[in-house]
Amino acid sequence: MIFVLVGLRVEEANAQFLRKVGRKQLPYWSILVDQSGHGNFTTIQSAIDSVPSQNMYWVSIKVKAGTYREKVKIPYDKPYIILKGEGKRRTFVEWDDHYNTSQSPTFVAMADNVVVKSMSFRNSYNNPINSKGIKPAVAAMVSGDKSYFFRVGFFGLQDTLWDDTGRHYYKLCTIQGAIDFIFGAGQSLFERCSISVIGGALDPGLPGFITAQGRTHSEDENGFVFIHSHVFGNGTTYLGRPWRSHARVLFYKTNFTNVVQPAGWDAWKFHSNKGGITFAEYGNFGPGSDTSQRVSWTKKLDLETIENMTSTKFIDTDGWLQKQPF
């Protein structure tokens, strides 16, 4: 089944048109996914496949509650897609690929202008915790620009969320894992998110790592910023280690429980280049927020930099967020 729009005038390239009903702006059309057979499709991927290549109109794909055992990919040529479930505890997408990081994601968003709401993605190879050996197993990979995730869950153990490239906004999301479970070179703001550490799944005494950020050069604009969030769980964890030489991560006014290691951060493979790393904390609270034993090379950012990084200006200088169908 392919959905085709007829009689709509395209007025500019790369449009993201919405139709107005009263004062509301709504997608041009909606698709229903219901694995019980009471919708347009029974799988999420088949619904995505039905969207025309080079689509220019917001398409809403509504996914009924349930656990969908499938891999889902939004390719480069299908922007302006909204995936909306019935709650991140009710609508799950899961698969169990592992070993090869690039091939393992349960969910992949390659296109620009993707909105995901009220659903969860799980890589079930090591989550829930089991006796299998720990392997990189990605729950979601986000590589497109201008992507928004609202009340979305990401569940894994190692390499849960691959925040690859592009500008991304995560709000009220839950991200669970133990080793490098938020990694990549995205330029991303995480607001009021729950960072669930399951370090207890690791060998006794072995700490985990929340972030592995991949900024390569000092002039690159990417980085991870966590604001008004909550770090909790079991075992212990470092806030991050650098995946690339100029990794940049800021935690701002976030609640740290005692899962956070006193040292806070690890230099991993870049002990000789600590000066290029920007790991920073500001205004955090809770038993894990004591910075008296932090590594000496964390950055003290000036207030102007902090203000710029902790507002939506960090990811949005051209107004794309206001154009998203929140």
Number of C-alpha atoms within 10 A of each C-alpha: 10 11 13 10 11 6 5 7 6 12 8 9 7 13 13 20 20 18 13 11 8 6 6 10 13 17 20 15 15 15 20 20 24 19 18 11 11 11 15 16 20 18 21 24 15 15 20 21 16 15 23 16 12 12 18 19 23 25 25 21 23 20 27 23 18 18 14 20 15 15 22 22 19 21 17 14 15 24 29 27 25 23 19 22 24 17 19 21 15 14 21 24 23 23 22 20 20 22 12 12 16 13 12 23 30 26 25 22 25 23 21 22 24 26 24 22 22 22 27 28 29 29 31 22 24 23 21 12 15 11 7 8 7 17 17 24 32 36 37 29 25 25 24 24 21 22 27 23 22 21 20 26 28 27 27 29 32 28 32 31 31 25 26 24 20 19 27 28 20 20 20 18 24 21 24 28 27 29 28 27 32 26 26 28 26 25 26 27 26 22 23 19 24 22 23 20 26 23 24 18 21 17 9 9 10 12 18 28 27 29 27 26 31 25 27 19 14 14 8 13 15 26 27 28 24 23 23 18 23 22 22 21 21 16 22 24 30 21 26 26 26 29 22 20 23 25 28 31 27 22 22 21 20 23 21 21 18 19 22 27 22 19 16 23 24 20 18 13 13 17 11 9 11 20 13 20 26 21 28 20 22 16 12 20 15 14 13 18 22 17 14 9 10 15 13 11 16 17 16 12 15 8 10 8 10 18 13 12 21 21 14 16 13 21 26 16 9 8 11 14 18 9 11 18 18 14
